[in-house]
Amino acid sequence: MRFHPSVSIFLGIICCFTLYLIAVLGFSANAWVGGTFTVPHNPSWFGTFLLILSFILSGVIATFFAKENKIKYGIFEGLCLILIFSIWSVCIWSLQHNVINFSNTIFSNVMLFLLVCVGSMFGMMADNEYNGFSPLLAVIAGSVIGYSSIVLLVLLTGYSPDPASYSVGMMSFIVGGLSSAIGGFVTTFFAKEKKIKYGIYTGILIIIIGLVQLLINMTTIYIHIYAFLGYVLSAAIGGYIAIMAAKHLKITPNQKFS
């Protein structure tokens, strides 16, 4: 069943806030308002997963259920959610907490918007005319998914691949490497041309996103070259796995995913 784009976008918003409220009220996920992207004390990894899923799923619904599967509907969906969260931050959060971290607010809104757009890309994959995305879109999508994987794995394991620390332990490296591999896989699987170099670009971008977040929080950074090279290599491995998976599934241009 397909609807007018305005209807599918509205349905996406409803679905988003249903899962969002379950995540925040039921599983103690961070509210993502008032400029906080980092997680609270004693958070739930499952709640954070639901919260991230709510943004992705809203993009899927906005695009998949529209009469025409176009990524612009995911963009409109993301802009609507940013407007809602911005009003929430200014009119509600600031009155209760008397402060808004504007740099973190911008970062949070950008991540929210990109997650919705990634969901829109997933929605487009079901279209008969889908034949992959441009390398730029694929790299951005993989990087967002990879960075989100870091957040979830940090909550799940308690170890963070934090370049602000003096050293990187084995578990921290595994968390960063696995997240980079996931990002590289998504990028290569999304791209029109299945090339490992796109996975490498994704690994680099994931590192940059992490560094930007640390700089926003004014954290001193200690560069771990070997760890960073490992993360980039992991992303390349994820890209290679995506190439093998595409060959195994015999994915060709204009083939519909079922």
Phi, psi and omega in degrees: 000129181242148185234171171298143183308322180297326179289315181295323177295318178297318178298322177298319179295317179299314180297318181301310185285337174294308178294323181301311182293325175297318181294315185282312185277327184267332185231017173058036175285157177294142186282345180060029175236162181074014176084024179250115174258332180288159187274156180282179177291142179051053182277169176258125178293326180291322177297318178295322176299314178298321181295314178296318180297326181298321179290316180296314183295327178297322176293321177300311183294316181301326182268312187295322184268002175281156180301324176239128180281099180228140184294340180297334178289326173294323177297315178298319178300313179299318180295321178296317180293322177299318179298316180297314181291327178293317177298318178301314182298314185284316189271336184245303184298316183294328179290327182276325187246352175063013180205144174228129176274100189290326179294318177289330176297316178298315179299315180298316181294322177296315179296318177302311182299316182292323177297319178296318180294324175297319176300320177298322178295321175298320179297325180289337182296339180277354181281143181299333183269003180294130176220030180095168182246165178296153180306321182298311180297320181296318180295318178298315180298313180297323180292319179294316178295319179297316180294322177296324178296324177300313181303314182292317181292327176297316179293325184284321185258335184085004179247138183237134174280064189272112179287359178275350181272165182289328183219161179242115180282172182298313181295321178297319179295320179297318178300312179293319181293317180295319178296319178295321178296319178297316179297317178296323178297310182300316180301308184293324180291328179283327190291149177299315178255124182277095181232137182298330183300332178291325174296321178297316178301322180296315178302318179295317182293323177300317178299317181297318179300316179298319179293322178298317179299320178293320179295323177300321180275007177057044180265138175292134186246132173249116186283124177252093187300315184295321178295316180297318178297323177295321179293319179295318178297320178299319178297321177296320177297319176299321177296319179297319178298322178296321178297315179295320180295319179297320178293320180296319179279353180056049179283126178235161178306143178068010177277134181275136177279136180229000000 
